[in-house]
């Protein structure tokens, strides 16, 4: 699910983007929250928790939170609000926004899976209840649809079936708690794109959504084609090499010649 996604622009790489490259992309395209790294998402999440905000925030309050937590990314605020305040109710579900930022950022699969779990591990025990898992799944799937601007928002009944399946695979009753390790195991077994735990391969968001039936087949294939073309057209950044000064001996030889 959402859990193992990456930025539409950066999903082809095999490693998380270096922080200096992320900051450079902020400068070149400040409204593109897809350029965020996990550190920016963590900063926003941390301040949200520290200030003890409600799940729902007014758009103005969320903008202020974003500007404080991620000053270099505040220009993305308007686009985030437009993406997640779909009903123009002047409110956003902050956990859903955070899910959207996680699934579209430049982090790798393992980092995303762990961060999505952490968002809903409200007491920090590395375990979630059935209800917390349901919200995790629902928010993650719906955030994918909203970030991409295409797809089918999940139904409660479909998410319940998924949550039931996860607990069943872990051999747990719905009254028990699910560990992070059990959740991660389910993600890797369910996604099944030839990825093993510990790998940092990135998966295209459209194909991931198709795996969980929240997008039509033709739409997913068209978007995946566009994504791969965008990666192919992206210029390769050359590393800068510092020049070496000649030694005094070499300089003297050159001068004599």
TAZIMO-V835601 format. One record per residue. N is the residue number from 1. RES is the residue in one letter. SS is DSSP state (H for helix, E for strand, - for the rest). PHI is phi in whole degrees, -180 to 180 (none if undefined). D_CENTER is the distance of its C-alpha to the mean C-alpha in Angstrom with 2 decimals. Layout:
# TAZIMO-V835601
n->{N | N}
res->{RES | RES}
ss->{SS | SS}
phi->{PHI | PHI}
d_center->{D_CENTER | D_CENTER}
This chain:
# TAZIMO-V835601
n->{1 | 2 | 3 | 4 | 5 | 6 | 7 | 8 | 9 | 10 | 11 | 12 | 13 | 14 | 15 | 16 | 17 | 18 | 19 | 20 | 21 | 22 | 23 | 24 | 25 | 26 | 27 | 28 | 29 | 30 | 31 | 32 | 33 | 34 | 35 | 36 | 37 | 38 | 39 | 40 | 41 | 42 | 43 | 44 | 45 | 46 | 47 | 48 | 49 | 50 | 51 | 52 | 53 | 54 | 55 | 56 | 57 | 58 | 59 | 60 | 61 | 62 | 63 | 64 | 65 | 66 | 67 | 68 | 69 | 70 | 71 | 72 | 73 | 74 | 75 | 76 | 77 | 78 | 79 | 80 | 81 | 82 | 83 | 84 | 85 | 86 | 87 | 88 | 89 | 90 | 91 | 92 | 93 | 94 | 95 | 96 | 97 | 98 | 99 | 100 | 101 | 102 | 103 | 104 | 105 | 106 | 107 | 108 | 109 | 110 | 111 | 112 | 113 | 114 | 115 | 116 | 117 | 118 | 119 | 120 | 121 | 122 | 123 | 124 | 125 | 126 | 127 | 128 | 129 | 130 | 131 | 132 | 133 | 134 | 135 | 136 | 137 | 138 | 139 | 140 | 141 | 142 | 143 | 144 | 145 | 146 | 147 | 148 | 149 | 150 | 151 | 152 | 153 | 154 | 155 | 156 | 157 | 158 | 159 | 160 | 161 | 162 | 163 | 164 | 165 | 166 | 167 | 168 | 169 | 170 | 171 | 172 | 173 | 174 | 175 | 176 | 177 | 178 | 179 | 180 | 181 | 182 | 183 | 184 | 185 | 186 | 187 | 188 | 189 | 190 | 191 | 192 | 193 | 194 | 195 | 196 | 197 | 198 | 199 | 200 | 201 | 202 | 203 | 204 | 205 | 206 | 207 | 208 | 209 | 210 | 211 | 212 | 213 | 214 | 215 | 216 | 217 | 218 | 219 | 220 | 221 | 222 | 223 | 224 | 225 | 226 | 227 | 228 | 229 | 230 | 231 | 232 | 233 | 234 | 235 | 236 | 237 | 238 | 239 | 240 | 241 | 242 | 243 | 244 | 245 | 246 | 247 | 248 | 249 | 250 | 251 | 252 | 253 | 254 | 255 | 256 | 257}
res->{X | X | X | X | X | X | X | X | X | X | X | X | X | X | X | X | X | X | X | X | X | X | X | X | X | X | X | X | X | X | X | X | X | X | X | X | X | X | X | X | X | X | X | X | X | X | X | X | X | X | X | X | X | X | X | X | X | X | X | X | X | X | X | X | X | X | X | X | X | X | X | X | X | X | X | X | X | X | X | X | X | X | X | X | X | X | X | X | X | X | X | X | X | X | X | X | X | X | X | X | X | X | X | X | X | X | X | X | X | X | X | X | X | X | X | X | X | X | X | X | X | X | X | X | X | X | X | X | X | X | X | X | X | X | X | X | X | X | X | X | X | X | X | X | X | X | X | X | X | X | X | X | X | X | X | X | X | X | X | X | X | X | X | X | X | X | X | X | X | X | X | X | X | X | X | X | X | X | X | X | X | X | X | X | X | X | X | X | X | X | X | X | X | X | X | X | X | X | X | X | X | X | X | X | X | X | X | X | X | X | X | X | X | X | X | X | X | X | X | X | X | X | X | X | X | X | X | X | X | X | X | X | X | X | X | X | X | X | X | X | X | X | X | X | X | X | X | X | X | X | X | X | X | X | X | X | X}
ss->{- | H | H | H | - | - | - | - | - | - | - | - | - | - | - | - | - | - | H | H | H | H | H | H | H | H | H | H | - | - | - | - | H | H | H | - | - | H | H | H | H | H | H | H | H | H | H | H | H | H | - | - | - | - | - | E | E | E | H | H | H | H | H | H | H | H | H | H | H | - | H | H | H | H | H | H | H | H | H | H | H | H | H | H | - | - | - | - | - | - | E | E | E | H | H | H | H | H | H | H | H | H | H | H | - | - | - | - | H | H | H | H | H | H | H | H | H | H | H | H | - | - | - | - | - | - | E | E | - | H | H | H | H | H | H | H | H | H | H | H | H | H | H | H | H | H | H | H | - | - | - | - | - | - | - | H | H | H | H | H | H | H | H | H | H | H | H | H | H | - | - | - | - | - | - | - | - | E | E | H | H | H | H | H | H | H | H | H | H | H | H | - | - | - | - | - | - | - | - | - | - | - | - | - | H | H | H | H | H | H | H | - | - | - | - | - | H | H | H | H | H | H | H | H | H | H | H | H | H | H | H | H | H | - | - | - | - | - | - | - | - | - | - | - | - | - | - | H | H | H | H | H | H | H | H | H | -}
phi->{none | -40 | -55 | -124 | -103 | -149 | -58 | -60 | -85 | -123 | -74 | -90 | -75 | -105 | -138 | -64 | -72 | -60 | -61 | -65 | -70 | -62 | -65 | -65 | -70 | -56 | -67 | -81 | -146 | -63 | -86 | -88 | -69 | -65 | -85 | -68 | -99 | -67 | -64 | -68 | -63 | -62 | -62 | -66 | -63 | -61 | -68 | -59 | -71 | -60 | -85 | 57 | -78 | -72 | -62 | -96 | -130 | -66 | -62 | -68 | -66 | -66 | -61 | -67 | -62 | -63 | -64 | -76 | -80 | -136 | -54 | -73 | -112 | -65 | -66 | -80 | -57 | -61 | -68 | -62 | -64 | -62 | -72 | -106 | -100 | -64 | -90 | 52 | -95 | 63 | -141 | -129 | -86 | -65 | -65 | -67 | -61 | -62 | -60 | -62 | -67 | -65 | -69 | -106 | -81 | -88 | -69 | -89 | -57 | -61 | -64 | -69 | -59 | -66 | -68 | -62 | -63 | -61 | -59 | -110 | -87 | -65 | -104 | 69 | -95 | 63 | -142 | -131 | -82 | -60 | -64 | -66 | -64 | -59 | -65 | -57 | -65 | -63 | -65 | -66 | -65 | -68 | -65 | -61 | -62 | -72 | -64 | -80 | 77 | -145 | 123 | -123 | -64 | -68 | -89 | -55 | -63 | -68 | -69 | -62 | -62 | -66 | -63 | -59 | -62 | -66 | -66 | -65 | -62 | -83 | 57 | -121 | -79 | -60 | -83 | -87 | -109 | -102 | -82 | -61 | -60 | -67 | -66 | -61 | -59 | -64 | -58 | -67 | -74 | -78 | -66 | 51 | -101 | 74 | -108 | -113 | -57 | 98 | -81 | -117 | -60 | -109 | -116 | -68 | -58 | -58 | -70 | -68 | -63 | -61 | -60 | -109 | 58 | -115 | -158 | -73 | -57 | -65 | -62 | -62 | -68 | -63 | -68 | -66 | -63 | -63 | -63 | -67 | -66 | -63 | -66 | -65 | -84 | -72 | -65 | -80 | -81 | -84 | -78 | -85 | -112 | -74 | -73 | -102 | -75 | -69 | -70 | -62 | -66 | -63 | -64 | -67 | -63 | -65 | -66 | -69 | -76}
d_center->{11.32 | 7.93 | 7.77 | 7.83 | 6.01 | 5.37 | 6.75 | 9.97 | 12.00 | 11.07 | 10.57 | 14.14 | 14.25 | 14.92 | 13.81 | 11.30 | 12.58 | 15.38 | 15.28 | 18.29 | 16.72 | 13.79 | 16.61 | 18.61 | 16.09 | 15.98 | 19.70 | 19.92 | 17.52 | 16.97 | 15.80 | 12.86 | 9.76 | 8.04 | 9.98 | 8.55 | 8.29 | 7.49 | 11.06 | 10.75 | 8.35 | 10.92 | 13.72 | 13.02 | 12.68 | 15.74 | 17.84 | 17.12 | 18.43 | 21.20 | 22.54 | 22.49 | 21.35 | 21.61 | 18.84 | 20.08 | 20.63 | 22.64 | 21.11 | 23.29 | 22.39 | 18.65 | 19.38 | 21.48 | 18.92 | 16.36 | 19.25 | 20.24 | 16.99 | 15.62 | 18.85 | 17.72 | 15.00 | 17.33 | 18.23 | 14.95 | 16.25 | 18.47 | 16.00 | 13.55 | 16.73 | 17.95 | 14.86 | 14.89 | 18.64 | 19.68 | 23.06 | 23.87 | 24.74 | 23.79 | 21.35 | 17.63 | 16.16 | 14.17 | 12.43 | 11.39 | 10.21 | 8.19 | 6.70 | 6.16 | 4.77 | 2.26 | 2.57 | 3.91 | 4.04 | 6.81 | 6.55 | 8.50 | 8.82 | 10.79 | 8.76 | 5.83 | 8.92 | 10.70 | 8.56 | 8.36 | 12.04 | 12.83 | 11.91 | 14.74 | 17.00 | 19.00 | 21.92 | 20.24 | 22.18 | 19.45 | 20.63 | 19.96 | 22.57 | 22.74 | 22.06 | 18.96 | 17.67 | 18.63 | 16.70 | 13.52 | 14.03 | 15.23 | 12.61 | 9.74 | 11.99 | 13.19 | 10.02 | 9.50 | 13.11 | 12.97 | 10.29 | 12.27 | 15.54 | 17.00 | 17.47 | 19.11 | 18.00 | 18.58 | 21.99 | 22.66 | 24.93 | 22.42 | 19.92 | 22.97 | 23.95 | 20.63 | 20.90 | 24.55 | 23.76 | 21.44 | 24.19 | 26.82 | 25.27 | 25.15 | 28.75 | 28.09 | 29.68 | 27.58 | 29.30 | 27.91 | 24.67 | 21.94 | 20.86 | 17.48 | 19.16 | 20.32 | 16.99 | 15.46 | 18.68 | 18.35 | 14.90 | 16.31 | 19.59 | 18.37 | 16.01 | 18.83 | 17.93 | 20.08 | 17.48 | 18.77 | 17.44 | 17.35 | 16.42 | 13.52 | 13.79 | 11.02 | 11.37 | 11.62 | 9.92 | 13.55 | 15.04 | 12.65 | 13.55 | 17.10 | 17.09 | 16.68 | 19.10 | 17.14 | 18.15 | 21.54 | 22.28 | 23.60 | 20.73 | 18.22 | 20.56 | 21.20 | 17.60 | 16.98 | 20.21 | 19.20 | 15.97 | 18.17 | 20.82 | 18.59 | 17.69 | 21.43 | 22.48 | 20.34 | 22.93 | 22.88 | 22.97 | 26.16 | 26.43 | 29.14 | 32.02 | 34.40 | 38.00 | 40.51 | 43.70 | 46.90 | 48.90 | 52.21 | 54.10 | 52.23 | 52.74 | 56.45 | 56.84 | 55.18 | 57.44 | 60.57 | 59.70}
